[in-house]
Every structure is written in C-alpha cells, then in structure tokens.
C-alpha cells in the first residue's frame, strides 16, 4: 500500500460542531463534493471510515485489484490541468495507482483539512423543528448540518456470507473488499477462494502464483473478457490528451459514459461469419468493448446467445480439462446481463495442476470447520479463506447508517420494498439529504467517476441556487419520485438485466427486494433529464425558504 496512509491528517482546528454540510465518505464522490462545497463558500466536514481517502479503492487492496475501465477514462474530468498532468502507467489502472491518484487530488486541491479520517457516520437524524440534520459518528462526534450528502459508495458494504463455523476456523480469512493494508504472504499455503465475480476473477490468477494449493469454490460462473493489459506509453497518453476534452464530451453523451465502439448493428442482421469476425476483433482488443459488439446484445435473447456462445467457445478452447471448462461456462444468464468481468489469465489459471474448482451448485458449502471448508461432499483442508463474495450494493452503505427523516421515519423502513428516489439523488421525506450515485441513477452501470461528477455538479448547482435565492430546504416531490421509480423499472424491464440473479437486482443478498438498482436509460439521456429538471425550475423538487422561527 502506498500514499493512502502517508500524509492524511485530521483537522487541526478546534473541533467544530456546526457545518453547512456533512459529507459521508471520501472516495471519488466525497472528495469532489467537498471541493464543490468549498467553492460555494459553504463549510463542510467529510467523515471517512478508513485511515486514508479513496473509498472503495482504499479497501479493495487485494492482490490483482485493478479497474476494468481504462486509465485514460477512469479519472476526474473536472480539471483540465489535473487530467493533463497525471501520467498513468498501464492500460488499466492498478489499485495502488488509483490510490496514489486520489491522494494527489486530495493534496492538489487542499481537501485534507475538511476531512476527518477513522470516523464512520453512524446516524443522521432530521430535526424538523430546526430544519437541520444531527449527525453522529462512531468516534462520538455529534454535529449539526443543514445538508447531509452521502458519498458512501455503491460497493462499500462488503458482505461475508453467513456460513456456520467461520469463527472456529484455525486459519486466516479475508474479504477482498476489506483487505488488510499489510502484505499477506500466502507462500506455501492451501488457500480457498469463495466467489467468482470481478474480484474473484482478479485475485485467483495472482494467488495461484503464490500458493501451494488453490481451491476455487464457485457457485455461479461469470463471463470474462481478457483485459490484455499492458504498459501505457507516455506518447500514447499525450496523443489522447490533445483531445481530452473532446473524448470526455463524446463519452458523456454515450450510454455508459465510457468511450467504446458502440455498434449500430443487430447481431441478427449479419451472417455468422461476420459475427465471428466482429467478436474475434473485439476479443483481441480486450475489455468491455466486447459487450458493445452489437446493439441488441442486452435487449434480445437470440442476439445475446450469439455473444454468450462465442465466449463459452473461448472458455472451452482455453481450459484443457473439458469438465472444468463446462463448469466455468455460464449457462444461467446471458453475457452482459451481469457485470462482465475483465481478466488477466483467469481461465488459463485452471490449467495449473495445483488449482482446482469446486462446483457449489452440485456440492454446496455446509460449514466451516477449524481445519477448512466442508461441502456436502467432503472437507477441504485450508490455511486461508478468501471471500470474494461481493457487496450489499448501492443501498447497503446507506443501510449501515441510522438515517431518519420527517416524523422519525427510517430510510431503511421507507425502502423496505426497494429503494425509492427521484433522479437517484433525493428521496421524499428526507429534506436536504442528497445521495451521490444513489439508487435509480446511472452509477454502477457507467464509468462511475463520470456519474459522480455529474451528480456532484448537479447537487452543487442546486445548493448554489438555494443560497442565491435564500432557500433553506430541498425535498423530492412524492409523485415525481413515484414516476421516477416506475420509469426506472420500465426501462429495466425492456432489457435482459432482470433475467439474471445479479447484485444489480439485489439478488445476492438474502431477503433484499428484487429491484433493479441503477438507471439503465443511459448516462447521456439521464444527464439531459437532469438538465431539463433544472431548466424547469427544479421540477419535481420542493424548494422552500426558512420557516419563520427557523423551522424549514
Ligand atoms: P460479485 O460480483 O457480487 O461476486 C460475488 C461472488 O461471490 C459471486 O460469484 C457469488 O456467487 C459469490 N458468492 C456470494 N455469496 C456466496 C456464498 N454464500 N457461497 C458461495 N459463493 C458466494 O462481487 P465482486 O466483488 O466480485 O464484484 C463486485 C463489483 O466490483 C464488480 O461487479 C465490479 O463492478 C467491481 P453468485 O453469483 O451469487 O452465485
């Protein structure tokens, strides 16, 4: 680990107890929000649970952690100077490089004095009489703020499954999303990895190079496309930087706020030879560009089958043992209906003699014992277990905080049957509570940094407007919210996404309502809607002046 812990400081000034705004979390969202609040002349405190900035990237420091969006795109766009001066080293950024970058941002924009590290927000309660939020932390802070802005992240509530006996395990266990900062030496160890999502698919090939015996416990196989990661020559970056602003403009007008080659053709409008040629080309280039080979892969099952079949064929061609290859080939969902993974040597890792694959569908885990992990079939003796079992995504980070709005209503209760927001940025009954990349916003379906910037800018504009107009309270309208939720569900229903048991659907958390979490209408469309809302005088929001006597 690098600069994440090096120069972070807690505020040196006398502890303040009143702020215009409290920001929860200092990952990409929290840092940029703090910057914009300061530009507005508002006082703000960012609370951060970690002992360094970086959010999800701070915690996910497992071996092999890397972003699957390319380096030149996975960065802030708000400062031309920043994007011109930063130099990346590889096609896809490694976790520690992202942490260096985000620490650089915290320093360059002098954000550290606004941040209190090692502090987790535990409660936010709206005081209706005062029109203010009372915010509490696990360090005993009790502060008041007009605005609370959650930048708590979509993938920050790491989830260890409830497997009986974990406490009895004599070895060490880890979760990829909460990895220790000190290096873990797996040399000569028998290691089990549970989970084959993006994190598992990244950590497995790296661990395989260190351990004596690697056992992968797979419940559901996923589709993965090779990254073909490589060093990124400075000349190549310089060429990109000449047109950085234009690249960003085009990306932001697109579906996922990422520059891909978005095809205008249906997979069914071309013959098999042409399809094969297109898939070969995209496979050779690597990364998630593959998912955009044709324009109907995510809306038409027959079209999707052609891409899914292609990748299944690739798996069979890479993995020498046909039984393992069959287990690794997904059959329960189509390519792209769950987040497609991007890997380095994932499938080939299963050709190594010390790497084995256990099919948990056939032989589920029954318990963990002192010596290892037991399935219905047998005991697997292990020295360490790595949980790559994902997150309570999007809503999980908010559920961890006791958030109460008007009438003491808990956010968790309001969202009992699934999240309800307007634009993913506010929820009715919780005045002046904002969410950066909240549920029913594009967030995880996009280059999340672009979504963060768009949300933060939008919130900052609203706060600036309220300041200028002497307004004290913003709140989503109930009907606007109902319509937005319905619109989201309808958009999702026109795609193949609801057909998959994914964390996009909340399907990975027992008891979580099965609701499609992100807005899937496209980043460009979403941005246009947000602009129209402003142009129409913040349509769907109630903006109110302070009530006489201070009540909002
Ligand atoms: P994911 O994508 O949610 O993957 C979690 C994996 O863990 C997945 O294969 C799960 O299988 C598996 N899992 C979860 N619980 C269990 C239990 N109880 N037993 C066995 N296997 C289990 O999380 P990641 O961290 O990999 O990726 C999250 C995002 O981070 C990713 O999409 C990128 O955006 C970055 P399942 O599919 O539920 O059968």
Boltz pocket constraint, residues with backbone or C-beta under 6 A from the ligand:
constraints:
  - pocket:
      binder: B
      contacts: [[A, 155], [A, 161], [A, 162], [A, 176], [A, 194], [A, 195], [A, 196], [A, 197], [A, 198], [A, 199], [A, 200], [A, 201], [A, 217], [A, 218], [A, 219], [A, 220], [A, 339], [A, 360], [A, 365], [A, 388], [A, 389], [A, 390], [A, 391], [A, 501], [A, 503], [A, 508]]
      max_distance: 6.0
